[in-house]
Amino acid sequence: MRKENRIKECQFDLYADRTSAYTMRANQLRLWFASFACVLLCALRRIGLANTTLAEATCGTIRLKRLKIGALIGISVRRIKIAVASACPQAQEFAVAHARICAAAR
C-alpha cells in the first residue's frame, strides 16, 4: 500500500485528525498517541499477522477484529492472563499472532 494511503488510514482509523482540545500541548499529545498506535498496529500487521487473513488489513479493521474483543484479563504479580471465549471466531489467528510477537521479542 502506498505511503499516502497509510497516512490517510492513520487519520481516519485511529482518529489522528481530532485536535479539538483547548491547548496546543493537548493536541500534540493526542497526535503522538495516534502516531504511536499507528506504529504499533503496523508492527502487529507486519510481524504477528503475516500470512493471515488480516495481513493486508487496515488499522481500523485490525482494531475492530483483534483489539476490540471480549476477554477476561487477570493480573497477578508475575503475569497477565488473557482468557478469550472459546466461541471467538479468530481465536486461532489470535494465538498465532501472539506466538509470533513473543518469538520476535526474544
Summary of the structure (lengths in Angstrom):
residues: 106
radius of gyration: 15.9
end to end distance: 28.8
largest distance: 45.3
contacts: 248
relative contact order: 0.12
helix: 57%
strand: 9%
